[in-house]
Every structure is written in C-alpha cells, then in structure tokens.
C-alpha cells in the first residue's frame, strides 16, 4: 500500500505534459551555419566587422614583420590591440543593451502612469 501512495504522489508531482503518453516532444530544427551567421550579423552587426578589422591588422602586422619593417609592424600590432578592445566594448554594449531594463524606478513610473491616467479620466 505504501508503494501505491508513493507512485500516486509521483504522478501528481509530474507535469501534465509528461502524463500524456501520445504527446510527442517538440523538436527544434537545427540552424545551419549560414542561418546562424545571418541572424547574429543582423542582431549585432559591429561585432563581425570588428573581428574582420582585427584580423586585417593582425595580417598586416605579420606581413610587415616578415618584410622586416619593424616600425610598421609595431604600429599594426598596436592597432590590432585597439581593434580588439573596441570589438570587446561593442560586444559588451550589445549584451548590456539586451539585458538592460529601462524602467529605472518601476514603482515611481507606475505611480506617474496611474496619476496621468487619473488626470485623463477627469478631463
């Protein structure tokens, strides 16, 4: 009898979707590389551009080092570090904007909206 009660309580604790036997799980279609690249590029266009700029400065710096032009190589490596920093700041900016709540004081904002709504009703 104790096992019947424990199995019944386990069934009650399970969500409704897992109780139904005939329900099939919802499957997501895998996203191809091109689809993911396009989605990410449209959401955050400056990040891939920053990566390309960084790669350009890296390649140019290595080419200058190969040609034994120390001054240009040093300049390109410094620009590469700056481009990496700028790309990182842009990435953090996109991340911050997507997670930032623009309601700085939600209770105050709600009170102002309620007051405005009351004033509109009285007019």
N, C-alpha and C positions, 0 to 999 in steps of 0.2 A: 504494500500500500504506500510505503514511503517513496518507492521509486516512481509510482504513478503521479504522486503530488509533485515530485521534483521535475518530471518530464513535462507536466502541465504548466508549471511555473516557467520553465524554459521556453515553452511555446508561446506563453503570454508575453514574455520579455522580448521575443524576436519581432522585428518589424513586420508590417503587413505584407510588404513586397516579398519577403523571403518565405512566407507561409504558403503562397500560391505556387503550385508545382508547375503549372503550364506557362508561367511568365518567363520569357527569355530575357537575358540581360541586354541592356542597351550597349551596343558596341560603337565605338568611335572609329571613323575611317582614319587611317594613318595619313599624315600630311607629308607630301613629297618635299624634297629639298627646295625646289623652286617655289612651291606654295608658301613654305615657311619663310624663305628669304623675302618674298614679296610682302608677306604680312608684317614681318619685322621691319622691313625697309620703309613701308608706308607709315608704321606707327612711330618709328624713331629714325628718321632719315639722316640725321647728322652723325650717328654712330658709325655706320659703314663708311661714310665719307671720311671721317676722322681716321678710321683704320687704313683706308687707302692712302691718305696723306702721310700717315706714319710709315707705311710700307715704302712709299716713294722716297722719303728722307733717309730711311734705312738703306735702301738700294743705292741711292746716290752717294751716301756716305761711304759705303763699302767700295763702290766704284772709284771714288776719289782716293781712298786708302790704297787700292790696288794700283792706281796711277801715281802713287807717292806724292799726292798733293795734300800735305798734312793740314794746311790751313782750311781748305775747303772741306776736308773730311771732318775736322773738328766742328766746323760750322754746321754741317749736315747732321752730325750726331746731336748737337745741342738743339737743333730744330726738331729732330726726332723726339727728343725728350719733351719738348714743349708741345708737340702734336699729341703725344701720348697723354700728357697731363690734360690738355684741352678735351680730348676724347673721353677721358675718365670723368671730367667735370660735366660734360654733356650727358653722359650716361647716368650719372648720379642725379642730374637735373631732371631728366625724363622720369627716373624712378621716383624722385621726390614729388613731381607733379602728379604722377598717377596715384600716389598714396596720400596726398595732402588733402585734408578736409578744410574747405574754405569757410566753414562756419566756425569762426574763432571763438565766439561765446554763444553756444546754441540756445541757452536759456534766455539770454538777453535778446537774441534775434527772434525767438519765438514770441517773447513779450512785445517787441516792437511790431511784429506782424499782427498779433492779436489786437493791439491798440489801433493800428491802421485799419484793420478790418472793422472794428467797432466804430471808428470815425466814419468810415464809408457807409455803414448801415444807418447811422443817424442822419446823414445828409439826404 
